[in-house]
Amino acid sequence: MDKQTIRLLKKEIIASGTMAFTFTKPDGFDYKPGQSIDLTLINPPETDAEGNTRAFSLTSAPRENTIGIATRMRDTAFKRVLKNSDINSEFEFAGPFGSFTLHNNASRPAVFLVGGIGITPFFSILKNAAAEKLTHKIFLFYSNRKPEDSAFLNELSALQTEIQDFTLIASMTEMENSLQNWNGETGFITKEMILKYAGDLTNAVCYSAGPPQMVAAMRKILNGIGVNDDDIRTEEFSGY
C-alpha cells in the first residue's frame, strides 16, 4: 500500500505517561472507526532495532478533518523522536488496516472490555456512534490503575449524554497510589462486574483490547459466561 505524507498539528499529554498526537488528514483518506495506521518517521535523528514504523489505532472519527493517535510513552527511539517532533514535522503513514470495528446490527448490544491504552480504537468507535446517532446499546468497561492514568476518561464520560444508549463503567485497580478521589468501581474487570451492568450477554457482541494477559482473561470470563468465540473480538496492545 502506498504511503502518504502527513504533518504533525498538535501534541499533548492526556494522562500520566500518555500522549496524543494530531495530524493532517490527506484528501480522500477514509477509514472505519476502530481501524489503525502504520506511522513511519522520516529521517529520524535516532533509531533502534525496533525500526522507524509503528502501528497505531486511530483515535479520531471519520467525520473529523484531522487524524489522531494516542500512545503510552515508553523510552524507545521511536517514542523519543515522536515526542520531540516539532509542529509541522512530516511523517509517512500507510493504511487503514484491520477489522476491529463495530458490528452493523444495532439490535445486538456491544460490550467493550478495555485495559489502559487499549481504549484508542473504542474512542474512535464511540465518537463516531455519537456523530452518526447510532442506536446500539453499548457498555464500556474501562480498567486503569488510577484516574491519572486513564486516557480520555472525561471525554468518554461526556459521550454518555451524546450516545443514545451508552454506559461507561470505569474501574481503578490501584487507588491506594492515586492523588485523586474516585467514586466509581475499583478492582479488575470481573464476571460479577460485567453481569451487574450488562446483564444477559446471549445476544451481545463482545470486544476486548489491552495488554495480552488482560485480553486473555476477558476471553476466559466471557467463555465462562457462555459467550461464543464467534461473538468475541480482540486486539492485543503489547509493547506500549
C-alpha positions as semicolon CSV with decimal commas, in nm:
position;residue;x (nm);y (nm);z (nm)
1;M;0,000;0,000;0,000
2;D;0,132;0,341;-0,095
3;K;0,249;0,564;0,186
4;Q;0,121;0,920;0,221
5;T;0,280;1,218;0,394
6;I;0,110;1,393;0,685
7;R;0,213;1,679;0,915
8;L;0,201;1,699;1,294
9;L;-0,053;1,960;1,408
10;K;-0,070;1,907;1,784
11;K;0,079;1,701;2,067
12;E;-0,040;1,690;2,425
13;I;-0,018;1,490;2,746
14;I;-0,360;1,332;2,806
15;A;-0,280;1,106;3,103
16;S;0,018;1,002;3,310
17;G;0,280;0,876;3,067
18;T;0,040;0,905;2,772
19;M;0,038;1,148;2,481
20;A;-0,198;1,222;2,193
21;F;-0,083;1,338;1,850
22;T;-0,296;1,506;1,585
23;F;-0,202;1,508;1,218
24;T;-0,332;1,647;0,891
25;K;-0,578;1,423;0,709
26;P;-0,498;1,361;0,342
27;D;-0,770;1,429;0,086
28;G;-0,964;1,114;0,011
29;F;-0,841;0,920;0,314
30;D;-1,132;0,718;0,450
31;Y;-1,142;0,462;0,728
32;K;-1,373;0,283;0,966
33;P;-1,376;0,363;1,338
34;G;-1,151;0,111;1,513
35;Q;-0,902;0,076;1,229
36;S;-0,528;0,151;1,253
37;I;-0,245;0,302;1,052
38;D;0,129;0,238;1,027
39;L;0,317;0,558;1,113
40;T;0,675;0,599;0,990
41;L;0,939;0,850;1,099
42;I;1,114;1,031;0,813
43;N;1,494;1,052;0,854
44;P;1,480;1,035;1,236
45;P;1,776;1,165;1,438
46;E;1,795;0,829;1,615
47;T;1,665;0,477;1,562
48;D;1,691;0,134;1,724
49;A;1,633;-0,232;1,648
50;E;1,256;-0,186;1,658
51;G;1,270;0,032;1,348
52;N;1,103;0,353;1,237
53;T;0,744;0,231;1,191
54;R;0,473;0,158;1,447
55;A;0,106;0,061;1,421
56;F;-0,145;0,288;1,596
57;S;-0,522;0,271;1,626
58;L;-0,682;0,593;1,514
59;T;-0,850;0,788;1,794
60;S;-1,022;1,024;1,554
61;A;-1,359;0,957;1,392
62;P;-1,402;0,957;1,013
63;R;-1,603;1,281;1,010
64;E;-1,314;1,473;1,167
65;N;-1,087;1,675;0,938
66;T;-0,771;1,556;1,117
67;I;-0,645;1,212;1,223
68;G;-0,522;1,128;1,571
69;I;-0,338;0,864;1,770
70;A;-0,252;0,820;2,137
71;T;0,019;0,612;2,297
72;R;0,199;0,526;2,617
73;M;0,539;0,693;2,607
74;R;0,797;0,419;2,650
75;D;1,165;0,519;2,641
76;T;1,238;0,398;2,289
77;A;1,400;0,579;1,998
78;F;1,068;0,594;1,809
79;K;0,874;0,739;2,102
80;R;1,151;0,990;2,185
81;V;1,158;1,118;1,827
82;L;0,778;1,134;1,811
83;K;0,756;1,318;2,144
84;N;1,022;1,572;2,047
85;S;0,899;1,634;1,692
86;D;0,824;1,995;1,607
87;I;0,478;2,104;1,497
88;N;0,453;2,072;1,115
89;S;0,707;1,788;1,113
90;E;0,632;1,540;0,834
91;F;0,561;1,170;0,879
92;E;0,462;0,892;0,643
93;F;0,170;0,662;0,702
94;A;0,000;0,366;0,538
95;G;-0,347;0,230;0,597
96;P;-0,611;0,193;0,711
97;F;-0,573;-0,160;0,843
98;G;-0,778;-0,401;1,050
99;S;-1,135;-0,514;1,107
100;F;-1,171;-0,426;1,477
101;T;-1,489;-0,234;1,405
102;L;-1,838;-0,213;1,550
103;H;-2,086;-0,469;1,420
104;N;-2,364;-0,334;1,199
105;N;-2,667;-0,499;1,362
106;A;-2,787;-0,240;1,616
107;S;-3,024;-0,492;1,776
108;R;-2,722;-0,669;1,926
109;P;-2,561;-0,499;2,228
110;A;-2,188;-0,418;2,221
111;V;-1,977;-0,492;2,528
112;F;-1,629;-0,333;2,533
113;L;-1,376;-0,473;2,785
114;V;-1,073;-0,246;2,782
115;G;-0,745;-0,208;2,965
116;G;-0,525;0,102;2,954
117;I;-0,424;0,235;2,614
118;G;-0,643;-0,031;2,454
119;I;-0,906;0,244;2,472
120;T;-0,785;0,405;2,149
121;P;-0,997;0,216;1,890
122;F;-1,304;0,241;2,113
123;F;-1,267;0,618;2,146
124;S;-1,294;0,640;1,768
125;I;-1,590;0,400;1,762
126;L;-1,775;0,591;2,033
127;K;-1,716;0,935;1,883
128;N;-1,850;0,801;1,556
129;A;-2,151;0,647;1,732
130;A;-2,233;0,993;1,866
131;A;-2,181;1,165;1,531
132;E;-2,383;0,908;1,337
133;K;-2,652;0,879;1,609
134;L;-2,613;0,501;1,621
135;T;-2,867;0,313;1,831
136;H;-2,654;0,021;1,951
137;K;-2,674;-0,049;2,325
138;I;-2,310;-0,009;2,433
139;F;-2,132;-0,093;2,759
140;L;-1,770;0,017;2,806
141;F;-1,580;-0,147;3,092
142;Y;-1,256;0,054;3,116
143;S;-0,983;-0,057;3,360
144;N;-0,683;0,154;3,465
145;R;-0,454;0,169;3,764
146;K;-0,581;0,511;3,870
147;P;-0,766;0,811;3,727
148;E;-0,439;0,987;3,643
149;D;-0,355;0,700;3,405
150;S;-0,692;0,697;3,229
151;A;-0,674;0,841;2,877
152;F;-0,990;1,015;2,752
153;L;-1,181;0,944;3,075
154;N;-1,358;1,281;3,083
155;E;-1,440;1,269;2,713
156;L;-1,582;0,918;2,746
157;S;-1,796;1,024;3,039
158;A;-1,933;1,315;2,837
159;L;-2,020;1,085;2,547
160;Q;-2,282;0,920;2,768
161;T;-2,501;1,225;2,706
162;E;-2,441;1,215;2,329
163;I;-2,496;0,846;2,253
164;Q;-2,850;0,714;2,286
165;D;-2,771;0,405;2,495
166;F;-2,412;0,410;2,623
167;T;-2,292;0,319;2,973
168;L;-1,934;0,379;3,091
169;I;-1,810;0,158;3,374
170;A;-1,461;0,278;3,466
171;S;-1,269;0,082;3,730
172;M;-0,940;0,159;3,906
173;T;-0,709;-0,114;4,034
174;E;-0,453;0,086;4,238
175;M;-0,642;0,369;4,405
176;E;-0,405;0,348;4,702
177;N;-0,146;0,511;4,474
178;S;-0,377;0,784;4,343
179;L;-0,379;1,151;4,436
180;Q;-0,735;1,191;4,310
181;N;-1,072;1,099;4,455
182;W;-1,269;0,820;4,290
183;N;-1,629;0,719;4,348
184;G;-1,655;0,456;4,075
185;E;-1,576;0,086;4,059
186;T;-1,244;-0,049;4,185
187;G;-1,054;-0,365;4,107
188;F;-1,013;-0,561;3,787
189;I;-1,299;-0,631;3,549
190;T;-1,471;-0,946;3,675
191;K;-1,756;-1,171;3,572
192;E;-1,964;-1,022;3,851
193;M;-1,897;-0,666;3,735
194;I;-1,988;-0,747;3,376
195;L;-2,313;-0,919;3,474
196;K;-2,402;-0,639;3,719
197;Y;-2,410;-0,378;3,443
198;A;-2,455;-0,564;3,113
199;G;-2,676;-0,847;3,232
200;D;-2,756;-1,123;2,984
201;L;-2,489;-1,144;2,713
202;T;-2,669;-1,402;2,500
203;N;-2,721;-1,161;2,212
204;A;-2,416;-0,940;2,270
205;V;-2,103;-0,895;2,061
206;C;-1,804;-0,855;2,291
207;Y;-1,479;-0,671;2,219
208;S;-1,161;-0,662;2,426
209;A;-0,838;-0,466;2,381
210;G;-0,544;-0,405;2,612
211;P;-0,239;-0,594;2,740
212;P;-0,230;-0,958;2,618
213;Q;-0,280;-1,105;2,967
214;M;-0,585;-0,886;3,024
215;V;-0,737;-0,976;2,687
216;A;-0,685;-1,347;2,758
217;A;-0,851;-1,307;3,100
218;M;-1,152;-1,131;2,943
219;R;-1,195;-1,408;2,686
220;K;-1,187;-1,668;2,964
221;I;-1,452;-1,476;3,161
222;L;-1,674;-1,437;2,855
223;N;-1,643;-1,805;2,768
224;G;-1,736;-1,886;3,128
225;I;-2,048;-1,671;3,099
226;G;-2,141;-1,861;2,783
227;V;-2,038;-1,616;2,511
228;N;-1,942;-1,798;2,191
229;D;-1,596;-1,731;2,048
230;D;-1,765;-1,616;1,727
231;D;-1,904;-1,322;1,928
232;I;-1,571;-1,223;2,085
233;R;-1,335;-0,987;1,902
234;T;-0,996;-0,900;2,049
235;E;-0,693;-0,683;1,985
236;E;-0,377;-0,706;2,194
237;F;-0,175;-0,394;2,278
238;S;0,172;-0,507;2,376
239;G;0,498;-0,315;2,397
240;Y;0,346;0,023;2,476
